[in-house]
């Protein structure tokens, strides 16, 4: 059962996001087999809204927690909070999964 992970950046920590982004992108490439989707949250105008969303294909909340805790963004102290929610695939990539 996949999990949705939503992250919320600490205010005033955009420099941490910028500095850590290359390592974060490498991390995502290395864990691509677990990722159903991920990306930064944006304001309507396209600027960074200070956080991200990951949908990871893991079996347990503990695996989802371990995944996010190994993300360089997490290790650099970027996140003020992280919310993990179990998620049911109903539709994905234009296909019904039920």
mmCIF file of the C-alpha atoms, coordinates in Angstrom:
data_MODEL
# 
_entry.id   MODEL 
# 
loop_
_atom_site.group_PDB 
_atom_site.id 
_atom_site.type_symbol 
_atom_site.label_atom_id 
_atom_site.label_alt_id 
_atom_site.label_comp_id 
_atom_site.label_asym_id 
_atom_site.label_entity_id 
_atom_site.label_seq_id 
_atom_site.pdbx_PDB_ins_code 
_atom_site.Cartn_x 
_atom_site.Cartn_y 
_atom_site.Cartn_z 
_atom_site.occupancy 
_atom_site.B_iso_or_equiv 
_atom_site.pdbx_formal_charge 
_atom_site.auth_seq_id 
_atom_site.auth_comp_id 
_atom_site.auth_asym_id 
_atom_site.auth_atom_id 
_atom_site.pdbx_PDB_model_num 
ATOM 1  C CA . UNK A 1 1  ? 0.000  0.000  0.000   1.00 0.00 ? 1  UNK A CA 1 
ATOM 2  C CA . UNK A 1 2  ? 1.620  3.302  -1.021  1.00 0.00 ? 2  UNK A CA 1 
ATOM 3  C CA . UNK A 1 3  ? 2.174  6.216  1.325   1.00 0.00 ? 3  UNK A CA 1 
ATOM 4  C CA . UNK A 1 4  ? 1.914  9.933  0.658   1.00 0.00 ? 4  UNK A CA 1 
ATOM 5  C CA . UNK A 1 5  ? 4.609  11.971 2.368   1.00 0.00 ? 5  UNK A CA 1 
ATOM 6  C CA . UNK A 1 6  ? 4.060  15.723 2.600   1.00 0.00 ? 6  UNK A CA 1 
ATOM 7  C CA . UNK A 1 7  ? 6.885  17.938 3.803   1.00 0.00 ? 7  UNK A CA 1 
ATOM 8  C CA . UNK A 1 8  ? 6.760  21.494 5.094   1.00 0.00 ? 8  UNK A CA 1 
ATOM 9  C CA . UNK A 1 9  ? 9.952  23.575 5.016   1.00 0.00 ? 9  UNK A CA 1 
ATOM 10 C CA . UNK A 1 10 ? 11.127 25.658 7.930   1.00 0.00 ? 10 UNK A CA 1 
ATOM 11 C CA . UNK A 1 11 ? 10.556 29.370 7.267   1.00 0.00 ? 11 UNK A CA 1 
ATOM 12 C CA . UNK A 1 12 ? 13.653 31.141 6.005   1.00 0.00 ? 12 UNK A CA 1 
ATOM 13 C CA . UNK A 1 13 ? 15.375 27.924 4.911   1.00 0.00 ? 13 UNK A CA 1 
ATOM 14 C CA . UNK A 1 14 ? 15.316 28.335 1.122   1.00 0.00 ? 14 UNK A CA 1 
ATOM 15 C CA . UNK A 1 15 ? 19.118 28.474 1.180   1.00 0.00 ? 15 UNK A CA 1 
ATOM 16 C CA . UNK A 1 16 ? 19.150 24.949 2.662   1.00 0.00 ? 16 UNK A CA 1 
ATOM 17 C CA . UNK A 1 17 ? 16.868 23.737 -0.138  1.00 0.00 ? 17 UNK A CA 1 
ATOM 18 C CA . UNK A 1 18 ? 19.091 25.334 -2.795  1.00 0.00 ? 18 UNK A CA 1 
ATOM 19 C CA . UNK A 1 19 ? 22.348 24.030 -1.306  1.00 0.00 ? 19 UNK A CA 1 
ATOM 20 C CA . UNK A 1 20 ? 21.052 20.493 -0.761  1.00 0.00 ? 20 UNK A CA 1 
ATOM 21 C CA . UNK A 1 21 ? 19.073 20.122 -4.012  1.00 0.00 ? 21 UNK A CA 1 
ATOM 22 C CA . UNK A 1 22 ? 21.815 18.323 -6.029  1.00 0.00 ? 22 UNK A CA 1 
ATOM 23 C CA . UNK A 1 23 ? 22.194 15.639 -3.327  1.00 0.00 ? 23 UNK A CA 1 
ATOM 24 C CA . UNK A 1 24 ? 18.388 15.403 -3.043  1.00 0.00 ? 24 UNK A CA 1 
ATOM 25 C CA . UNK A 1 25 ? 18.040 14.800 -6.809  1.00 0.00 ? 25 UNK A CA 1 
ATOM 26 C CA . UNK A 1 26 ? 20.707 12.081 -6.655  1.00 0.00 ? 26 UNK A CA 1 
ATOM 27 C CA . UNK A 1 27 ? 18.796 10.498 -3.759  1.00 0.00 ? 27 UNK A CA 1 
ATOM 28 C CA . UNK A 1 28 ? 15.596 10.489 -5.838  1.00 0.00 ? 28 UNK A CA 1 
ATOM 29 C CA . UNK A 1 29 ? 17.378 8.837  -8.781  1.00 0.00 ? 29 UNK A CA 1 
ATOM 30 C CA . UNK A 1 30 ? 18.795 6.165  -6.473  1.00 0.00 ? 30 UNK A CA 1 
ATOM 31 C CA . UNK A 1 31 ? 15.325 5.439  -5.052  1.00 0.00 ? 31 UNK A CA 1 
ATOM 32 C CA . UNK A 1 32 ? 13.351 5.819  -8.283  1.00 0.00 ? 32 UNK A CA 1 
ATOM 33 C CA . UNK A 1 33 ? 11.953 2.289  -8.044  1.00 0.00 ? 33 UNK A CA 1 
ATOM 34 C CA . UNK A 1 34 ? 10.029 3.314  -4.897  1.00 0.00 ? 34 UNK A CA 1 
ATOM 35 C CA . UNK A 1 35 ? 8.660  6.590  -6.283  1.00 0.00 ? 35 UNK A CA 1 
ATOM 36 C CA . UNK A 1 36 ? 5.216  6.674  -7.836  1.00 0.00 ? 36 UNK A CA 1 
ATOM 37 C CA . UNK A 1 37 ? 5.396  10.479 -7.913  1.00 0.00 ? 37 UNK A CA 1 
ATOM 38 C CA . UNK A 1 38 ? 7.169  13.348 -6.204  1.00 0.00 ? 38 UNK A CA 1 
ATOM 39 C CA . UNK A 1 39 ? 7.768  17.050 -6.566  1.00 0.00 ? 39 UNK A CA 1 
ATOM 40 C CA . UNK A 1 40 ? 7.915  20.429 -4.912  1.00 0.00 ? 40 UNK A CA 1 
ATOM 41 C CA . UNK A 1 41 ? 4.787  22.300 -3.880  1.00 0.00 ? 41 UNK A CA 1 
ATOM 42 C CA . UNK A 1 42 ? 4.430  25.570 -5.784  1.00 0.00 ? 42 UNK A CA 1 
ATOM 43 C CA . UNK A 1 43 ? 2.385  28.728 -5.504  1.00 0.00 ? 43 UNK A CA 1 
ATOM 44 C CA . UNK A 1 44 ? 0.072  29.486 -8.450  1.00 0.00 ? 44 UNK A CA 1 
ATOM 45 C CA . UNK A 1 45 ? 2.677  31.844 -9.909  1.00 0.00 ? 45 UNK A CA 1 
ATOM 46 C CA . UNK A 1 46 ? 5.249  29.038 -9.952  1.00 0.00 ? 46 UNK A CA 1 
ATOM 47 C CA . UNK A 1 47 ? 7.427  30.092 -7.023  1.00 0.00 ? 47 UNK A CA 1 
ATOM 48 C CA . UNK A 1 48 ? 8.443  27.597 -4.341  1.00 0.00 ? 48 UNK A CA 1 
ATOM 49 C CA . UNK A 1 49 ? 5.769  27.076 -1.676  1.00 0.00 ? 49 UNK A CA 1 
ATOM 50 C CA . UNK A 1 50 ? 8.204  25.564 0.814   1.00 0.00 ? 50 UNK A CA 1 
ATOM 51 C CA . UNK A 1 51 ? 7.757  21.824 0.820   1.00 0.00 ? 51 UNK A CA 1 
ATOM 52 C CA . UNK A 1 52 ? 7.121  18.773 -1.287  1.00 0.00 ? 52 UNK A CA 1 
ATOM 53 C CA . UNK A 1 53 ? 5.049  15.681 -1.866  1.00 0.00 ? 53 UNK A CA 1 
ATOM 54 C CA . UNK A 1 54 ? 6.278  12.146 -2.370  1.00 0.00 ? 54 UNK A CA 1 
ATOM 55 C CA . UNK A 1 55 ? 4.160  9.090  -3.107  1.00 0.00 ? 55 UNK A CA 1 
ATOM 56 C CA . UNK A 1 56 ? 6.248  6.031  -2.300  1.00 0.00 ? 56 UNK A CA 1 
ATOM 57 C CA . UNK A 1 57 ? 5.455  2.390  -2.982  1.00 0.00 ? 57 UNK A CA 1 
ATOM 58 C CA . UNK A 1 58 ? 6.360  0.779  0.340   1.00 0.00 ? 58 UNK A CA 1 
ATOM 59 C CA . UNK A 1 59 ? 4.520  -1.671 2.575   1.00 0.00 ? 59 UNK A CA 1 
ATOM 60 C CA . UNK A 1 60 ? 4.649  0.048  5.958   1.00 0.00 ? 60 UNK A CA 1 
ATOM 61 C CA . UNK A 1 61 ? 4.624  3.464  7.600   1.00 0.00 ? 61 UNK A CA 1 
ATOM 62 C CA . UNK A 1 62 ? 8.030  2.599  9.068   1.00 0.00 ? 62 UNK A CA 1 
ATOM 63 C CA . UNK A 1 63 ? 9.450  2.133  5.557   1.00 0.00 ? 63 UNK A CA 1 
ATOM 64 C CA . UNK A 1 64 ? 7.976  5.485  4.495   1.00 0.00 ? 64 UNK A CA 1 
ATOM 65 C CA . UNK A 1 65 ? 9.479  7.126  7.585   1.00 0.00 ? 65 UNK A CA 1 
ATOM 66 C CA . UNK A 1 66 ? 12.875 5.544  6.901   1.00 0.00 ? 66 UNK A CA 1 
ATOM 67 C CA . UNK A 1 67 ? 12.708 6.729  3.282   1.00 0.00 ? 67 UNK A CA 1 
ATOM 68 C CA . UNK A 1 68 ? 12.107 10.376 4.167   1.00 0.00 ? 68 UNK A CA 1 
ATOM 69 C CA . UNK A 1 69 ? 14.655 10.332 6.968   1.00 0.00 ? 69 UNK A CA 1 
ATOM 70 C CA . UNK A 1 70 ? 17.379 9.365  4.491   1.00 0.00 ? 70 UNK A CA 1 
ATOM 71 C CA . UNK A 1 71 ? 16.499 12.210 2.098   1.00 0.00 ? 71 UNK A CA 1 
ATOM 72 C CA . UNK A 1 72 ? 19.291 14.822 2.136   1.00 0.00 ? 72 UNK A CA 1 
ATOM 73 C CA . UNK A 1 73 ? 16.662 17.542 2.669   1.00 0.00 ? 73 UNK A CA 1 
ATOM 74 C CA . UNK A 1 74 ? 15.599 15.837 5.911   1.00 0.00 ? 74 UNK A CA 1 
ATOM 75 C CA . UNK A 1 75 ? 19.189 15.272 7.035   1.00 0.00 ? 75 UNK A CA 1 
ATOM 76 C CA . UNK A 1 76 ? 20.038 18.936 6.372   1.00 0.00 ? 76 UNK A CA 1 
ATOM 77 C CA . UNK A 1 77 ? 17.232 20.041 8.702   1.00 0.00 ? 77 UNK A CA 1 
ATOM 78 C CA . UNK A 1 78 ? 15.089 21.629 5.975   1.00 0.00 ? 78 UNK A CA 1 
ATOM 79 C CA . UNK A 1 79 ? 11.733 20.349 7.177   1.00 0.00 ? 79 UNK A CA 1 
ATOM 80 C CA . UNK A 1 80 ? 9.682  21.911 9.947   1.00 0.00 ? 80 UNK A CA 1 
ATOM 81 C CA . UNK A 1 81 ? 7.331  18.929 9.760   1.00 0.00 ? 81 UNK A CA 1 
ATOM 82 C CA . UNK A 1 82 ? 6.555  15.796 7.786   1.00 0.00 ? 82 UNK A CA 1 
ATOM 83 C CA . UNK A 1 83 ? 3.129  14.210 7.401   1.00 0.00 ? 83 UNK A CA 1 
ATOM 84 C CA . UNK A 1 84 ? 2.830  10.563 6.311   1.00 0.00 ? 84 UNK A CA 1 
ATOM 85 C CA . UNK A 1 85 ? -0.537 9.185  5.157   1.00 0.00 ? 85 UNK A CA 1 
ATOM 86 C CA . UNK A 1 86 ? -1.418 5.766  3.774   1.00 0.00 ? 86 UNK A CA 1 
ATOM 87 C CA . UNK A 1 87 ? -2.732 6.148  0.218   1.00 0.00 ? 87 UNK A CA 1 
ATOM 88 C CA . UNK A 1 88 ? -4.926 3.994  -2.030  1.00 0.00 ? 88 UNK A CA 1 
ATOM 89 C CA . UNK A 1 89 ? -4.148 4.012  -5.730  1.00 0.00 ? 89 UNK A CA 1 
ATOM 90 C CA . UNK A 1 90 ? -7.502 4.595  -7.409  1.00 0.00 ? 90 UNK A CA 1 
ATOM 91 C CA . UNK A 1 91 ? -6.199 6.236  -10.584 1.00 0.00 ? 91 UNK A CA 1 
ATOM 92 C CA . UNK A 1 92 ? -2.583 6.536  -11.630 1.00 0.00 ? 92 UNK A CA 1 
ATOM 93 C CA . UNK A 1 93 ? -1.110 7.650  -14.960 1.00 0.00 ? 93 UNK A CA 1 
ATOM 94 C CA . UNK A 1 94 ? -4.569 7.747  -16.542 1.00 0.00 ? 94 UNK A CA 1 
ATOM 95 C CA . UNK A 1 95 ? -5.476 4.203  -15.496 1.00 0.00 ? 95 UNK A CA 1 
ATOM 96 C CA . UNK A 1 96 ? -7.861 2.796  -12.944 1.00 0.00 ? 96 UNK A CA 1 
ATOM 97 C CA . UNK A 1 97 ? -6.026 0.731  -10.328 1.00 0.00 ? 97 UNK A CA 1 
ATOM 98 C CA . UNK A 1 98 ? -9.046 -0.524 -8.390  1.00 0.00 ? 98 UNK A CA 1 
# 
